[in-house]
Every structure is written in structure tokens, then in C-alpha cells.
Amino acid sequence: MRIVVTGGAGFIASQIVDAYLALGHEVLVVDNLSTGDRKNLNPKARFLEADIRTEPAAGEVEAFKPELLNLHAAQIDVRKSVTDPRFDADTNIGGALNLLEAGRRGGALQRVVYAASGGSMYGDSLVMPTPETEPPASVSPYGVSKFTVELYLSCFRAMYGLHYVALRYANVYGPRQNLHGEAGVVAIFAERLLRGDPAPSTATAASRATSSTWATWWTRTSRRSPPGIAVG
């Protein structure tokens, strides 16, 4: 299968690329490397360094004739979406539509996998944990832009029969994660604990629970007592 993965130099999508290639699929990665890292790229995949909003990106995707489009590239900074909502919408909505239309023009597109958002989608929900049946009520432009693409995909399903799945990720963590991202607290704690450094947090019930969880994780993983966790 021919698959396009946007954001394929990022820590989540690069591992998706690895999985696709291991299954024998042909993969084109589109990433402008604004937050992705070139070292995450799999050399077996074709790579186009381009912004998903641009004509070169659209032309390459159309020519590739993907059967599956995996949309992981996005503007992911909630604070940036507040200070510059137009840029957020242009990237997250405009970029997705640019490549959706390019894939459709290629003539082979059958389905789309879309990296939506979990935490930002439901706003300040009073239902905890929040189920997927909770109606979207975002309180940030980022959440609005991510949900808008879901609506477009639903529309494309009705108009063109294009199958899709939207993955409403929560705060994901794991190998290759950028420790300096706004949702990188788990990766930051893990790195500090592995170095033997304390992992400071604010003195709230939630932070104490987080610290306790990390102490348990560390003990089970390393089979020794965790380094000091400062709460104060």
C-alpha cells in the first residue's frame, strides 16, 4: 500500500512510519522539520521537506497517489494558537485540507488516519475521566482547529465515501519525544529520574499523585529505590 505520513519526523509519526515499512508498505513522509528531527526519519521512506500548506507538498502527494493518508503534522502549541489563531487554523485546517484534496486528486485514496486531540477537545469538562461520547467544547483555538478537521473528514465521508479514523490522543509520551515541548512533563521526569536527578513539582494533590506514580514506576523498572522527588 502507498501511504503518506505527514509529520513523519516527529516522535509519534516516525514510529508509525517504522511500523508501516516493517509491514512492507511504501511510505512518503512530508515534514517541514519545524519541530521534527531529521534523525527520526527512516531511510527506507521517501522524504519531502515541505510545509503541508504548500503547493509543492500537494503536488508531491498527488503524484504519489496514496491509498492511505496519515495526518500527524500540525501546529501543536496551545499557547501559540491563542496568540496567533489565524496561523493555527491555517496550519491545522488549511494544511490538512491541502493534502486531503491532493490525495483525492491522486485517484487512489481510500482512507485517512487523523491525529486529533483528546485533552483540548473537551475543554474544562466536569466528567472525569472524560469519555469520547462527551460533546466537544474546546476553550482554545487549537482544540477548535483540530475538531474542525474531524468535521471535514465526516463531510468527505458523506460526499466521497472516504473512510477515516480520528485518534483523539491525550498527552502522549515515549521514545524520541522532544523534552522541550509543552506536553513533555512525563518525558522530562523520566529523563531526570534516569539521570538520578530529582523531579520537582508543585505541592498539589495531583502532583503528589504524579510523584508517587513515578516512584512506583522507577522502582519497578530499575529494581531500586527512586532518587529524591522534591515536592514543594
Buried (B, 14 or more C-beta within 10 A) or exposed (E): BBBBBBBBBBBBBBBBBBEBBEEEBBBBBBBBBEBBBEEBBBEEBEBBBBBBBBEEBBBBBBEBBBBBBBBBBBBBBBEBBEEBBEBBBBBBBBBBBBBBBBBBBBEEBEBBBBBBBBBBBBBEBEEEEBEEEBEBEBEBBBBBBBBBBBEBBEEBBEEEEBBBEBBBBEEBBEEBBBEEBEBBBBBBBBBBBEEEEBBBBEEEEEBBEBBEEBBEBBEEEEEEEBBEBEBE
